[in-house]
Amino acid sequence: MAARSKARARAVQILFEADQRDSRPGTVLAEWMSHAREDERHPRVTEYTAKLVEGYAEHAERIDELIAAYAVGWPLDRMPGVDRSILRMAAYELLWEDDTPDAVVLDEAVQLAREYSTDDSPGFVNGLLGRLKDLKPTLRR
């Protein structure tokens, strides 16, 4: 698995844990970084993972607003937690990380959904992120 793919998967894990614990993503990120320093068996947190988690945290309100607005028939609290975490990470990267091609963001998010979520999740993630990609110039504020 490529370095950025691993970073994205790790960011989703951290966002998922924060969501499940009803904790701040930055708090969970700091805990993961501390555990990695203390125990070599704990997964390392790369700079790009931290950037994705911190980026989502910085824009969380706007990202959740966009996901809720374009996830027709799926309120955030009814979405599978893994899907919600994938969408949060990918929406941040899609809308605020201009150095990553949009197609890569979508492909990676769909792959994560395929690997970690339900059979219906890849299509759902692809459709929602595709809509955000199409509207990208008008969504950032």
Stockholm file with secondary structure:
# STOCKHOLM 1.0

chainA/1-141         MAARSKARARAVQILFEADQRDSRPGTVLAEWMSHAREDERHPRVTEYTAKLVEGYAEHAERIDELIAAYAVGWPLDRMPGVDRSILRMAAYELLWEDDTPDAVVLDEAVQLAREYSTDDSPGFVNGLLGRLKDLKPTLRR
#=GR chainA/1-141 SS CCHHHHHHHHHHHHHHHHHHHTCCHHHHHHHHHHHHHHCTTSCCCCHHHHHHHHHHHHTHHHHHHHHHHHSTTCCGGGSCHHHHHHHHHHHHHHHHCTTSCHHHHHHHHHHHHHHHSCTTHHHHHHHHHHHHHHHHHHHCC
#=GC SS_cons         CCHHHHHHHHHHHHHHHHHHHTCCHHHHHHHHHHHHHHCTTSCCCCHHHHHHHHHHHHTHHHHHHHHHHHSTTCCGGGSCHHHHHHHHHHHHHHHHCTTSCHHHHHHHHHHHHHHHSCTTHHHHHHHHHHHHHHHHHHHCC
//
